[in-house]
Amino acid sequence: MVLAGCSSGQDTAAPAQQAPANGKITLYYLQKQGDQQYFVEQAQGAQEKAKELGADLKVVNLGQDANKAITELDAAVAQGANGIAIVVPDQAIGPEVIDKAKSAGIPLVASDDVIKDGSGKNAAFVGFNGTQMGTSVGQEAAKLFKAAGWTAADTKIISAYKQDLTVCTDRVNGAKAAFQKDAGAQVPVIDVGTDNSPVDAQNRSGAVISSNPGVKHWVVWGCNDENETGVVTALANSGVAANNIIGVGLGAYLDCKDWAAGKDTGNKSSLYISGAEVGRTAIQVLFDKVKNGKELPAETIAKTQIVNKDNFKQAGVNCT
Protein backbone atom coordinates (compact mmCIF):
# COMPACT_ATOMS: atom_id res chain seq x y z
CA MET A 1 0.00 0.00 0.00
CA VAL A 2 1.31 3.42 -0.97
CA LEU A 3 0.53 6.65 0.81
CA ALA A 4 0.40 10.00 -0.90
CA GLY A 5 1.46 13.02 1.13
CA CYS A 6 0.68 16.64 0.52
CA SER A 7 2.12 19.62 2.32
CA SER A 8 0.61 23.09 2.44
CA GLY A 9 2.86 24.48 5.14
CA GLN A 10 0.15 24.18 7.78
CA ASP A 11 2.07 22.77 10.71
CA THR A 12 -0.06 23.48 13.75
CA ALA A 13 2.62 22.60 16.30
CA ALA A 14 5.37 25.02 17.28
CA PRO A 15 8.84 23.97 16.11
CA ALA A 16 10.28 21.35 18.42
CA GLN A 17 13.84 21.43 19.68
CA GLN A 18 16.00 19.36 17.36
CA ALA A 19 17.13 16.07 18.81
CA PRO A 20 20.90 15.53 18.89
CA ALA A 21 22.11 13.68 15.81
CA ASN A 22 23.18 10.77 17.99
CA GLY A 23 20.44 11.16 20.61
CA LYS A 24 17.55 8.76 21.18
CA ILE A 25 14.22 10.05 19.92
CA THR A 26 11.18 9.15 22.01
CA LEU A 27 7.78 9.13 20.33
CA TYR A 28 4.30 8.40 21.70
CA TYR A 29 1.26 6.89 20.00
CA LEU A 30 -1.90 7.59 21.99
CA GLN A 31 -4.75 5.48 20.58
CA LYS A 32 -8.46 5.23 21.25
CA GLN A 33 -9.84 1.67 21.33
CA GLY A 34 -6.36 0.17 21.32
CA ASP A 35 -7.75 -3.36 21.60
CA GLN A 36 -9.65 -3.07 18.29
CA GLN A 37 -7.99 -5.07 15.53
CA TYR A 38 -7.35 -2.08 13.29
CA PHE A 39 -5.58 -0.19 16.08
CA VAL A 40 -3.66 -3.29 17.20
CA GLU A 41 -2.23 -3.49 13.68
CA GLN A 42 -1.60 0.25 13.68
CA ALA A 43 0.47 -0.08 16.85
CA GLN A 44 2.41 -2.99 15.37
CA GLY A 45 3.20 -1.01 12.23
CA ALA A 46 4.28 1.98 14.31
CA GLN A 47 6.55 -0.20 16.46
CA GLU A 48 8.12 -1.74 13.37
CA LYS A 49 8.88 1.67 11.88
CA ALA A 50 10.23 3.04 15.17
CA LYS A 51 12.58 0.08 15.49
CA GLU A 52 13.74 0.55 11.90
CA LEU A 53 14.48 4.24 12.58
CA GLY A 54 16.15 3.60 15.94
CA ALA A 55 13.53 5.52 17.91
CA ASP A 56 11.79 4.58 21.14
CA LEU A 57 8.01 4.32 20.88
CA LYS A 58 5.50 4.15 23.69
CA VAL A 59 1.96 3.10 22.72
CA VAL A 60 -0.90 3.95 25.08
CA ASN A 61 -4.46 2.60 24.84
CA LEU A 62 -6.89 5.38 25.73
CA GLY A 63 -9.99 3.22 25.34
CA GLN A 64 -12.85 5.64 24.75
CA ASP A 65 -11.89 7.96 27.61
CA ALA A 66 -11.31 11.58 26.56
CA ASN A 67 -10.12 12.48 30.07
CA LYS A 68 -7.48 9.77 29.90
CA ALA A 69 -6.33 11.19 26.57
CA ILE A 70 -5.56 14.52 28.23
CA THR A 71 -3.89 12.84 31.22
CA GLU A 72 -1.71 10.65 29.01
CA LEU A 73 -0.83 13.59 26.79
CA ASP A 74 0.31 15.53 29.87
CA ALA A 75 2.33 12.49 30.96
CA ALA A 76 4.00 12.20 27.56
CA VAL A 77 4.98 15.86 27.70
CA ALA A 78 6.32 15.48 31.24
CA GLN A 79 8.31 12.39 30.27
CA GLY A 80 10.12 14.18 27.48
CA ALA A 81 8.28 13.09 24.35
CA ASN A 82 9.90 14.37 21.16
CA GLY A 83 6.79 13.76 19.06
CA ILE A 84 3.21 12.54 19.56
CA ALA A 85 0.67 10.80 17.33
CA ILE A 86 -2.85 10.67 18.72
CA VAL A 87 -6.17 9.06 17.83
CA VAL A 88 -8.56 11.03 20.01
CA PRO A 89 -11.52 9.29 21.71
CA ASP A 90 -13.52 12.50 21.23
CA GLN A 91 -12.81 15.13 18.58
CA ALA A 92 -14.10 17.82 20.95
CA ILE A 93 -10.80 17.71 22.85
CA GLY A 94 -8.89 18.66 19.70
CA PRO A 95 -8.25 22.32 20.65
CA GLU A 96 -6.92 21.34 24.08
CA VAL A 97 -4.72 18.57 22.64
CA ILE A 98 -3.24 20.84 19.98
CA ASP A 99 -2.69 23.70 22.43
CA LYS A 100 -0.87 21.48 24.95
CA ALA A 101 1.47 20.05 22.32
CA LYS A 102 2.12 23.48 20.80
CA SER A 103 2.83 25.05 24.19
CA ALA A 104 5.35 22.28 24.92
CA GLY A 105 6.99 22.65 21.49
CA ILE A 106 6.22 19.03 20.59
CA PRO A 107 5.23 18.06 17.03
CA LEU A 108 1.78 16.47 16.93
CA VAL A 109 0.09 14.29 14.32
CA ALA A 110 -3.62 13.45 14.39
CA SER A 111 -4.04 9.86 13.29
CA ASP A 112 -7.30 8.54 11.77
CA ASP A 113 -9.61 11.20 13.23
CA VAL A 114 -9.16 14.85 12.24
CA ILE A 115 -8.78 17.38 15.06
CA LYS A 116 -8.86 21.18 14.89
CA ASP A 117 -7.46 23.94 17.04
CA GLY A 118 -9.58 26.72 18.53
CA SER A 119 -9.55 28.68 15.28
CA GLY A 120 -10.74 25.68 13.25
CA LYS A 121 -7.34 24.87 11.73
CA ASN A 122 -6.56 21.17 11.29
CA ALA A 123 -3.63 19.47 12.95
CA ALA A 124 -1.27 17.56 10.67
CA PHE A 125 -3.16 14.39 9.70
CA VAL A 126 -2.28 10.82 8.73
CA GLY A 127 -5.11 8.48 7.78
CA PHE A 128 -7.89 8.09 5.26
CA ASN A 129 -10.30 10.31 3.39
CA GLY A 130 -13.66 9.40 4.88
CA THR A 131 -15.80 10.56 1.96
CA GLN A 132 -13.65 8.69 -0.56
CA MET A 133 -13.85 5.55 1.57
CA GLY A 134 -17.62 5.78 1.83
CA THR A 135 -17.92 6.39 -1.89
CA SER A 136 -16.04 3.15 -2.59
CA VAL A 137 -18.31 1.24 -0.20
CA GLY A 138 -21.48 2.68 -1.76
CA GLN A 139 -20.30 1.96 -5.27
CA GLU A 140 -19.54 -1.65 -4.38
CA ALA A 141 -22.91 -2.07 -2.64
CA ALA A 142 -24.69 -0.64 -5.68
CA LYS A 143 -22.81 -2.96 -8.03
CA LEU A 144 -23.77 -6.00 -5.94
CA PHE A 145 -27.37 -4.78 -5.59
CA LYS A 146 -27.79 -4.50 -9.35
CA ALA A 147 -26.06 -7.83 -9.98
CA ALA A 148 -28.48 -9.50 -7.56
CA GLY A 149 -31.48 -8.11 -9.43
CA TRP A 150 -33.04 -6.69 -6.27
CA THR A 151 -35.56 -3.83 -6.26
CA ALA A 152 -36.31 -1.01 -3.84
CA ALA A 153 -39.78 -2.47 -3.13
CA ASP A 154 -38.51 -5.19 -0.82
CA THR A 155 -35.02 -3.92 0.10
CA LYS A 156 -33.76 -1.66 2.87
CA ILE A 157 -30.31 -0.41 3.86
CA ILE A 158 -28.93 -0.37 7.40
CA SER A 159 -26.19 2.21 7.93
CA ALA A 160 -24.55 1.73 11.35
CA TYR A 161 -22.07 4.17 12.84
CA LYS A 162 -21.06 6.39 15.75
CA GLN A 163 -23.11 9.44 14.93
CA ASP A 164 -21.03 12.09 16.73
CA LEU A 165 -17.78 11.15 14.96
CA THR A 166 -17.15 13.14 11.79
CA VAL A 167 -14.99 10.46 10.19
CA CYS A 168 -17.99 8.12 10.49
CA THR A 169 -20.54 10.57 9.13
CA ASP A 170 -18.22 11.32 6.21
CA ARG A 171 -18.01 7.61 5.42
CA VAL A 172 -21.69 6.72 5.61
CA ASN A 173 -22.79 9.89 3.82
CA GLY A 174 -20.34 9.07 1.05
CA ALA A 175 -21.71 5.53 0.85
CA LYS A 176 -25.30 6.73 0.67
CA ALA A 177 -24.60 9.29 -2.05
CA ALA A 178 -22.65 6.81 -4.18
CA PHE A 179 -25.27 4.09 -3.79
CA GLN A 180 -28.11 6.41 -4.77
CA LYS A 181 -26.15 7.53 -7.82
CA ASP A 182 -25.17 4.04 -9.04
CA ALA A 183 -27.93 1.69 -7.90
CA GLY A 184 -30.68 2.92 -10.21
CA ALA A 185 -33.16 2.72 -7.33
CA GLN A 186 -34.08 4.80 -4.27
CA VAL A 187 -33.67 2.28 -1.47
CA PRO A 188 -34.68 3.48 2.02
CA VAL A 189 -31.75 3.93 4.43
CA ILE A 190 -32.15 3.27 8.16
CA ASP A 191 -29.45 4.95 10.28
CA VAL A 192 -28.47 3.06 13.42
CA GLY A 193 -26.38 4.85 16.05
CA THR A 194 -23.71 2.69 17.71
CA ASP A 195 -20.49 2.96 19.69
CA ASN A 196 -18.64 1.43 16.69
CA SER A 197 -18.37 -2.01 18.29
CA PRO A 198 -19.80 -5.22 16.77
CA VAL A 199 -21.79 -6.08 19.88
CA ASP A 200 -23.50 -2.68 20.01
CA ALA A 201 -24.19 -2.74 16.27
CA GLN A 202 -25.71 -6.20 16.61
CA ASN A 203 -27.83 -5.24 19.59
CA ARG A 204 -29.08 -1.92 18.22
CA SER A 205 -29.93 -3.25 14.77
CA GLY A 206 -32.00 -6.10 16.20
CA ALA A 207 -34.96 -3.82 16.91
CA VAL A 208 -34.77 -2.37 13.38
CA ILE A 209 -34.85 -5.82 11.82
CA SER A 210 -37.77 -7.02 13.93
CA SER A 211 -39.79 -3.89 13.11
CA ASN A 212 -39.38 -4.47 9.36
CA PRO A 213 -40.73 -8.00 8.86
CA GLY A 214 -41.73 -7.37 5.25
CA VAL A 215 -38.20 -6.64 4.06
CA LYS A 216 -36.72 -9.51 2.04
CA HIS A 217 -33.36 -8.06 1.08
CA TRP A 218 -30.92 -6.06 3.19
CA VAL A 219 -27.91 -3.94 2.23
CA VAL A 220 -25.53 -3.16 5.10
CA TRP A 221 -22.65 -0.75 5.55
CA GLY A 222 -21.20 1.21 8.43
CA CYS A 223 -18.29 3.20 9.76
CA ASN A 224 -16.10 0.12 10.09
CA ASP A 225 -16.04 -3.66 9.91
CA GLU A 226 -17.31 -3.82 13.48
CA ASN A 227 -20.56 -2.09 12.58
CA GLU A 228 -21.18 -3.96 9.34
CA THR A 229 -20.39 -7.44 10.69
CA GLY A 230 -22.46 -6.73 13.82
CA VAL A 231 -25.52 -5.90 11.71
CA VAL A 232 -24.97 -8.89 9.41
CA THR A 233 -24.80 -11.13 12.48
CA ALA A 234 -28.07 -9.68 13.76
CA LEU A 235 -29.71 -10.35 10.39
CA ALA A 236 -28.46 -13.93 10.34
CA ASN A 237 -29.69 -14.46 13.91
CA SER A 238 -33.10 -13.16 12.78
CA GLY A 239 -33.29 -15.85 10.11
CA VAL A 240 -32.27 -13.79 7.08
CA ALA A 241 -30.40 -16.00 4.61
CA ALA A 242 -26.91 -15.00 3.49
CA ASN A 243 -28.07 -14.65 -0.12
CA ASN A 244 -30.54 -11.98 1.00
CA ILE A 245 -27.80 -9.84 2.60
CA ILE A 246 -25.27 -7.60 0.87
CA GLY A 247 -22.85 -6.46 3.54
CA VAL A 248 -19.96 -4.24 2.51
CA GLY A 249 -17.52 -3.69 5.32
CA LEU A 250 -14.84 -1.11 5.93
CA GLY A 251 -11.58 -2.57 7.11
CA ALA A 252 -11.75 -6.19 5.91
CA TYR A 253 -10.05 -7.53 9.05
CA LEU A 254 -13.34 -8.96 10.39
CA ASP A 255 -15.13 -9.74 7.12
CA CYS A 256 -12.20 -11.90 6.05
CA LYS A 257 -12.76 -14.32 8.93
CA ASP A 258 -15.90 -15.69 7.24
CA TRP A 259 -14.10 -15.85 3.90
CA ALA A 260 -11.11 -17.66 5.38
CA ALA A 261 -13.45 -20.19 7.00
CA GLY A 262 -15.32 -20.73 3.72
CA LYS A 263 -18.63 -19.72 5.30
CA ASP A 264 -21.76 -18.80 3.38
CA THR A 265 -22.01 -15.23 4.62
CA GLY A 266 -23.80 -11.93 4.14
CA ASN A 267 -20.41 -10.21 4.39
CA LYS A 268 -19.88 -9.95 0.65
CA SER A 269 -17.11 -7.36 0.25
CA SER A 270 -15.07 -4.89 2.26
CA LEU A 271 -12.90 -1.84 1.73
CA TYR A 272 -9.43 -2.86 2.87
CA ILE A 273 -7.61 -0.30 4.98
CA SER A 274 -4.22 -0.92 6.56
CA GLY A 275 -3.85 0.30 10.12
CA ALA A 276 -0.23 -0.85 10.06
CA GLU A 277 0.57 1.44 7.14
CA VAL A 278 -1.01 4.43 8.88
CA GLY A 279 1.02 3.65 12.01
CA ARG A 280 4.26 3.38 10.07
CA THR A 281 3.61 6.63 8.24
CA ALA A 282 2.71 8.60 11.37
CA ILE A 283 5.99 7.57 12.97
CA GLN A 284 7.97 8.38 9.83
CA VAL A 285 6.64 11.94 9.51
CA LEU A 286 7.19 12.61 13.23
CA PHE A 287 10.74 11.24 13.06
CA ASP A 288 11.51 13.34 9.98
CA LYS A 289 10.28 16.43 11.82
CA VAL A 290 12.21 15.77 15.02
CA LYS A 291 15.42 14.41 13.51
CA ASN A 292 15.72 16.46 10.33
CA GLY A 293 13.44 19.44 10.83
CA LYS A 294 11.30 18.37 7.87
CA GLU A 295 7.91 20.04 7.90
CA LEU A 296 4.94 17.86 8.87
CA PRO A 297 2.74 17.24 5.81
CA ALA A 298 -0.64 18.84 6.36
CA GLU A 299 -2.34 15.66 5.16
CA THR A 300 -1.14 12.18 4.31
CA ILE A 301 -3.87 9.98 2.82
CA ALA A 302 -3.65 6.20 2.54
CA LYS A 303 -4.97 4.32 -0.46
CA THR A 304 -7.69 1.68 -0.13
CA GLN A 305 -8.93 -1.37 -2.06
CA ILE A 306 -12.19 -3.32 -2.31
CA VAL A 307 -11.66 -6.98 -1.46
CA ASN A 308 -13.82 -10.11 -1.21
CA LYS A 309 -13.51 -13.84 -0.59
CA ASP A 310 -11.62 -14.31 -3.86
CA ASN A 311 -8.86 -11.73 -3.51
CA PHE A 312 -8.43 -10.81 0.16
CA LYS A 313 -5.33 -12.96 0.64
CA GLN A 314 -3.66 -11.56 -2.45
CA ALA A 315 -4.40 -8.02 -1.21
CA GLY A 316 -2.52 -8.74 2.03
CA VAL A 317 -5.41 -8.62 4.49
CA ASN A 318 -4.27 -9.81 7.91
CA CYS A 319 -6.95 -12.30 8.96
CA THR A 320 -5.63 -13.86 12.16
N, C-alpha and C positions, 0 to 999 in steps of 0.2 A: 504494500500500500504506500502510495506517495502522498505527501502533504505539500500543499502550495501555500507559500507565505506571502503576505503583502504588507508593506510598511508604509505608513503615512506620517511617520514622525510623531505619533500620538502616544508617547510613553507617559502614563499617568503617575508613575513613581518617580521620586526625586532620584538623582544619580547616586548610586551606592558607592561607598569607598571601594577602590579596586583591591582585590585580594592579591597578596604577594605572589609573584610568579611561581614560587615553589611552595606556597602555603596551601593548606587543605581547605577546600571550599565545602561549606555545610549548607545543604538545601533542605527544605521542608515541603512535604506534599500533604496538605490537609484536605481530607476527602469526606464528603457526606456518604452515608450508606456504604462504608468500606467493606462490608461483608457481601455486597451484591456482586455477582460474577463479573460484570463489566468493570467495576472499580477494583476488584481483586486483580484482574488482568492489567488494568491501568497501573496499579502499584508495582506489579512485576516488571512491566516494561520500563517504568521509571527507575526501578532499582538496577535493571540491566544497563541502562544508559549511564546512570551515575557511576556504576562500577567501571564501565568502559572509559569514562572521562576522569576517573580518579577522584571523584567527589564523594563526600558522605551524604547520605540521604536518610531522613527520618520521615516515615509515613505515619500519619495519625488518622484514625477512624473517628469522625465526628458524629456518626450516626445521623440523626435528623435534628440535632440539638444546636440551634443557632447560638445559644449562650456559650456552649462548649467551643464553638468555632472562635468566638472572641477570646475566650480564656486561653485556648491553645495558640492562637495567633500572638497573644501577649507573651506566652511562654517561649515561643519560637524567637521573638524579638529579644527577650531577656537572655536567651541561651546563645545568642550570637549568630542567628541565621544570616547567611549571605544572600539568600533568595528564597522566595516562597511561591508555591503554586497552591491554589485553593479551589475546591469545589464547594461552594457555600450551601448549607442546608436551607437557607432562606435568602433570596435575592435582596430582601429589604435591608440586610446588614451590609450591603455593598459599600455605601458611603463611609461607614465606620471602618470597615476592613481596609479600604483604599487609603483613608486618612491615616490610620495607624502605621501602615507600611511606609507611606510617603514621609511621615514625620520621623520615622526611624531610619530613613534613607535606604530602605531595602526594596530591591526590585520585586514586583508582584505580577503574577500571571493568573488570570481567571481561567480555570479549566472547566470545560463542558457547559457551565451556566454563566451567561454574561452578567457582569456586575458593573454598576455605574457609580461615579462619585456624586457629590452633592449638587454639582452643576449639570449632571446628566451625561457626562463624558465617560465612555467605556474604558475599563481597564484593558490592558493587553490581554488577548484571548487566544486560547488554543482549544480547538474542538471541532464541532460540526455546524453546518448551516441548517437550522431547524426546518425552515421552509422548504429547502431543497430536499431534505430527507423525507419530509411528509409528501412532497410531490412525487417522489419515487415510489413510496408506498401506495399512494392513491392510484397512480398509473398502473402499477402491478395488479392492484385489486380490481380495477376496471377491466384490464385485459383478461383476468381469470373469470370475472363476472360475465363478460361477453362470450368467452369460450364455452362457459357452462350453459349458455342459452337461457339464463334466468331473466325474469322480468321484475319490474318494480312492484307489481301487484301483490306478490307474495314474498318479498324480500325486504329485510331491514338491515341497517348497519349499526353496530355498536362501536362507539369511539370512547375508549377508556383512558383516562389520564388525570394527573394531578392538576387541578384547574387553576391554581394560583402560581404556577411555574411557567414563565414565558417560553422557555425552550419547549415545553410540552404543548402549549397552545399554538406555537408556531408550527409544530409538527402535525398536529391533528387538523389544523386549519388548512395546511398545505395539502394533506391527504384528501380532505373533503373537496377542495377546489379542483384538484386534479381528477378525482373520481367523477365528479359532476361533468367535467369537460369531456372525459374520454369514454364514459360508460354508455352514453346514448340513452340514459334513463335517469329520472329524478327519484332516487331511492331515499326513503326517510332515514335520517341519522339520529340515533339516540345517544346523547352524551352521558357518560357515567363518570362521576368524580371518584377518584381513588387516591391512595397514598403512594401509588406507583409500585406496589408489591403484588405478586400473583395471588396471594391469599385474599387481599382486600378486593382486587379486581374480580375474583371469583365470587366472593360473597356479595358484593354490591350489584353485580350483573344478574345474579340469581332472580331477584325480584322483577327485573326488566323482562327476563325470559318468560317467567311464569305469567306475567301480565300481558303477554303477546302470544297467546296460544295458536292464533291463526297463521303465524309466520312460518313458512316452510323453509326458506333459505336465509342464511345469515352471513353477512360480511363483517369481519372484525379487524380493527386496527387499534393502535393506542400509542402512548408516548414511548413505550419500550416493549421488549419481549415479555417482561413480567405482566404487563397489562393484557397484552394480546393472548398469551398462553393461559392466563387466569380466566379470561372470558371464554376461550375455547373449551377449557376444562368444565366450566359451568354449563355450557351448551351440551357437551357430551354427557354430563351427569343428569341433564334434563331429558335425555333420550334423543337428542338431535344427532342424526347419523353424520359421519365425517364427510360424506359426499354432498351434504347440504350446508357445509360450512366452508367459507373462504376466509381463512385467517392469514393476514400478512403482518408479520412481526417487525420489530425494529431492534436489531442487535444480532440475532441469529444464534446466540449462545444457548438459549433455551429451546427454541424451535428445533434445533438440530438434534436434540436428544431423541425425539420421536423418529426423525429420519434415520439416525444411526441404529435405532432399535428395529427399523423396518415396520413401524406401526402404521396402520391406516389412521390418518389423523386429519383434523381440520386445519392444522397448521401447515398451510400450503407453501408459503414463501416467507422470506424475511429480508430486510435490508441489513446487510452485514456492516457493522461498524467495529473498528478495532480499538478497544480501550488501551491496549498495550502501546499502540502507535501514538496515541494522544499523550500517554505518560512519557514515552521516550522524547517526544518533541517538546513538551513543556520543560523537561529537564535540560534539553539541549539549548533552548533559547535563554533560559535563566543562566546557564553556565557561560554561554557566549557573552552575556551582559556583564556578569561578575568578573570573569577572567579576562575578557578582551575589550570590554567597554562597548560591545556591539549593541546597537539600539534594539530594544524589544520590538518585534513586529506587532503592529496594531492588531492584526488578525491572522491566524494560521488555521486554515480549514482543511480537514481530512476528507479524502475521497471515500465513497461508499459503493456498494455493489449488491444487487439483488441476487439472492441465492435460494436454492430449493434442495429437495432430497437428491437430485441428480448431480449437483455441482458444488455442494457445500464443502466437501473435503478438498477439492481442487482449489477452492478459493482460500483455504487456510483457516477455516472456522475452527476454533478450539472448542471441542465438544466433550469435555471430560466430566 
